Amino acid sequence: MDGIIIINKEKGMSSFDVIRSLRKLLQERKIGHTGTLDPLATGVLILCLGKATRLAQEIEAQEKVYEAEMEFGYQTDTYDLEGEIVATSPKKEVKREEFEEVLSHWKGKISQIPPMYSAIKIQGKKLYELARKGIEIEREGREVEIFGIDILDFEGKKAKIRTKVSKGTYIRSLIYDIGEELGSFATMTALNRIQVGEHHLKNSYTISEIHDKINVCDFSFCIPVEEYFSFPKIQLEGEKNLILFRNGNTVIFKEKDGEYRVYQNGLFLGLGKIEKQRLKGYKYF
């Protein structure tokens, strides 16, 4: 089976738990995720099946929208409720005006230090493997972008925000940094990813919903590769252009610059980009 599934991951499951469940349900071994969610987190988890795994990097690079809850007054070693409390502050309540001011400092491009409890590899070792042994190492900051932060709820001792971010952004780290600047500390207590690219939580499926659909031979939950991206379609003409495209060469194409889904005679060939009337493929099917 080739295609893309938008999962609504439930709390308590790891991303790999979801993959294991789908492998069993679909009898498909080749399944890959496009950015993990911690067991504490819920929401949109996009999985690629079969040939669609070639698109994992493109999907992972898309912008994401999260809703996150936090409490003030303490920090944990994981930056969320899964960890052990490592620091407390006498300042357990903040003012809304103060919170709004600090949030404004974290919009735009920022340098973010990833948490020790993360899957990032340094010298071949995953950070969380070192963290579980009590080892903490220096991490370099990585540039990420916070496109916007909105306050959804605020009660002084806790808050809820919605934020749109670039690839590689750790919301746990963002909340940790906000707490540091507030002087109160802050810990993430809940996280829900509500959107990846153009795909929203309302169009996702739980594992149980997929199970029920499979039982009645309904596979509508699996999006064909060519339908996942909303790029416009273009048609290649002629055998020569087909050979050039498939061999990674450029093809003269008089369309405006941008990304396209490329076809010939109704057959989906892959994804391409046009620059200065030159088409070049970057993913082939």
C-alpha positions in Angstrom: 0.0 0.0 0.0 1.3 3.4 -1.0 -0.1 6.6 0.6 -0.3 9.0 3.5 -2.3 8.7 6.7 -3.2 11.6 9.0 -3.3 10.1 12.4 -4.9 11.6 15.5 -2.5 10.3 18.1 -3.9 9.6 21.5 -2.2 10.4 24.8 0.0 7.7 26.2 1.1 6.2 22.8 4.5 6.8 21.4 4.8 7.5 17.7 6.4 4.1 17.3 3.4 2.5 19.1 1.2 4.0 16.3 3.5 2.6 13.6 3.5 -0.9 15.2 -0.3 -0.8 15.4 -0.7 0.2 11.7 1.8 -2.4 10.5 -0.3 -5.1 12.1 -3.6 -3.6 10.8 -2.4 -3.0 7.3 0.1 -5.8 6.9 2.5 -3.2 5.6 6.1 -3.1 6.9 7.3 0.1 5.2 5.8 2.8 7.3 7.6 6.0 8.4 6.6 9.0 10.5 7.3 12.6 9.6 8.1 14.0 13.0 7.5 12.3 16.3 5.1 13.2 19.1 6.0 12.4 22.7 3.6 10.0 24.5 2.3 13.0 26.5 1.3 14.8 23.3 -1.8 14.3 21.2 -2.8 15.3 17.7 -1.7 15.2 14.1 0.9 12.5 13.3 1.5 12.0 9.6 2.6 8.6 8.4 3.9 7.6 5.0 3.3 4.1 3.6 5.3 2.3 0.9 6.6 4.5 -1.8 5.2 7.6 0.0 8.1 7.3 2.5 10.2 9.1 -0.1 8.1 12.2 0.9 8.9 12.1 4.6 11.4 14.9 4.5 9.1 17.2 2.6 6.3 16.7 5.0 8.5 17.0 8.1 9.7 20.4 6.8 6.2 21.8 6.8 5.0 24.4 9.4 3.1 23.1 12.4 0.5 24.5 14.7 0.3 23.4 18.4 -1.9 24.2 21.4 0.1 23.8 24.6 -0.7 24.2 28.3 1.8 25.2 31.0 2.1 25.7 34.7 4.4 28.3 36.4 6.6 27.8 39.4 8.7 24.8 38.7 10.9 23.0 36.1 11.3 19.3 35.3 14.3 17.5 33.7 12.2 16.7 30.7 10.5 20.2 30.5 7.1 18.5 30.9 5.0 16.5 33.3 6.8 13.2 32.4 9.9 14.3 34.3 11.1 14.9 37.8 10.9 18.3 39.4 14.5 19.8 39.5 13.8 23.4 40.4 11.0 25.5 42.0 10.4 29.2 42.2 8.7 31.2 44.9 7.1 33.1 42.0 4.2 30.7 41.2 1.9 33.2 39.6 2.5 35.8 36.8 0.5 38.7 35.5 -1.1 38.5 32.1 0.5 41.8 31.0 3.9 40.3 32.0 3.1 37.1 30.2 2.1 38.9 27.0 5.3 41.0 27.0 7.5 38.0 27.4 5.7 36.1 24.6 6.4 38.9 22.2 10.1 38.4 22.7 9.8 34.8 21.4 8.3 35.6 18.0 10.4 35.4 14.8 13.6 33.6 14.3 15.2 32.4 17.5 18.1 30.2 18.6 16.7 27.3 20.6 18.6 24.8 22.6 17.0 21.3 22.3 16.1 19.5 25.6 18.3 16.6 26.8 15.2 14.4 26.6 15.0 14.4 22.8 15.9 12.1 20.0 18.6 14.3 18.5 21.8 12.5 18.0 25.2 13.9 19.0 28.3 11.9 18.2 26.0 8.9 17.4 24.2 9.0 20.7 20.6 10.0 21.2 20.3 12.7 23.8 17.6 11.0 25.8 19.8 7.9 26.1 22.5 10.0 27.8 19.9 11.9 29.9 18.5 8.6 31.3 22.0 7.8 32.5 22.2 11.1 34.3 24.6 12.6 31.7 24.0 16.1 30.5 26.1 17.5 27.6 26.3 21.0 26.1 24.0 21.5 23.1 24.3 24.0 20.4 21.4 26.3 19.7 19.5 25.7 16.5 17.7 28.4 14.5 13.9 27.9 14.4 11.1 30.3 13.7 8.0 31.1 15.8 5.5 32.6 13.3 3.0 33.5 16.0 1.9 32.9 19.6 -1.6 33.5 20.8 -3.0 33.2 24.4 -6.0 30.9 24.5 -6.4 30.9 28.3 -4.7 32.5 31.3 -5.2 32.0 35.0 -2.1 33.4 36.6 -0.7 30.1 37.7 -1.1 28.4 34.3 -1.7 29.3 30.7 -2.7 27.9 27.3 -1.2 29.1 24.1 -1.5 28.4 20.3 1.7 28.7 18.3 2.7 28.2 14.7 6.3 27.1 14.3 8.9 25.9 11.8 10.4 22.4 11.5 12.6 21.4 14.5 10.9 23.6 17.1 10.5 22.0 20.5 7.5 23.5 22.3 8.8 22.1 25.6 11.9 24.2 25.2 9.9 27.2 24.1 7.9 27.0 27.4 11.0 26.4 29.4 12.6 29.5 27.9 9.5 31.6 28.5 9.5 30.5 32.2 13.1 31.4 32.5 12.5 34.9 31.2 9.5 35.3 33.5 11.6 34.4 36.5 8.9 31.9 37.6 10.0 28.8 35.7 7.4 27.0 33.5 6.6 23.3 32.6 4.5 22.0 29.7 1.5 20.1 31.0 -0.3 19.2 27.7 0.5 19.5 24.0 -1.8 19.0 21.0 -0.6 19.3 17.4 -3.6 20.6 15.5 -2.1 21.1 12.1 0.8 20.1 9.8 1.1 22.0 6.6 -2.5 22.3 5.3 -3.7 19.2 7.1 -5.8 19.7 10.2 -6.8 17.6 13.2 -10.4 17.5 12.0 -9.3 15.4 9.0 -7.3 12.9 11.0 -8.2 9.4 12.2 -7.6 7.5 15.5 -6.2 4.0 15.4 -9.6 2.6 16.4 -11.3 4.5 13.6 -8.9 3.1 11.1 -9.5 -0.4 12.6 -13.2 0.0 12.1 -12.8 1.2 8.5 -10.5 -1.7 7.6 -13.2 -4.1 8.9 -15.6 -2.9 6.2 -12.9 -2.6 3.5 -12.9 1.2 3.5 -9.4 2.5 2.9 -10.5 6.2 2.3 -8.3 7.2 5.3 -5.2 6.6 3.1 -4.5 9.6 0.9 -2.8 8.9 -2.5 0.6 10.5 -2.7 -0.4 12.8 -5.6 -3.3 14.2 -3.6 -1.4 15.1 -0.4 0.2 18.2 -1.8 -2.0 20.9 -3.2 0.5 22.0 -5.8 -1.0 22.7 -9.3 -0.7 19.9 -11.9 1.3 20.2 -15.1 1.6 17.7 -18.0 4.8 16.8 -19.7 4.7 16.3 -23.5 6.8 13.9 -25.5 9.2 11.0 -24.8 12.3 13.2 -24.8 10.9 15.4 -22.0 9.9 12.4 -20.0 13.4 10.9 -20.2 15.0 14.3 -19.3 12.7 14.6 -16.3 13.2 11.1 -15.0 17.0 11.4 -15.4 17.0 14.5 -13.2 17.7 17.0 -16.0 15.8 20.3 -16.5 13.0 20.6 -19.0 11.9 23.9 -20.6 8.5 24.7 -19.3 6.7 28.0 -19.7 4.9 28.3 -16.4 5.4 30.6 -13.5 8.0 29.7 -10.8 6.8 27.3 -8.1 6.2 23.7 -7.2 4.1 21.4 -9.2 2.7 17.9 -9.5 4.1 16.5 -12.7 2.1 14.1 -15.0 2.3 12.5 -18.4 -0.8 11.0 -20.1 -2.5 11.0 -16.7 0.3 9.1 -14.9 1.7 10.8 -11.8 5.5 11.1 -12.2 6.5 13.1 -9.1 7.1 16.5 -7.8 9.0 19.3 -9.6 10.0 22.9 -9.3 10.0 25.5 -12.0 12.5 28.3 -11.9 13.0 30.7 -14.8 11.0 28.4 -17.1 13.1 25.4 -16.2 11.4 22.4 -14.6 13.4 20.0 -12.5 12.1 17.1 -10.5 13.0 16.5 -6.9 10.8 13.5 -5.9 10.0 10.7 -8.4 7.3 8.0 -8.3 
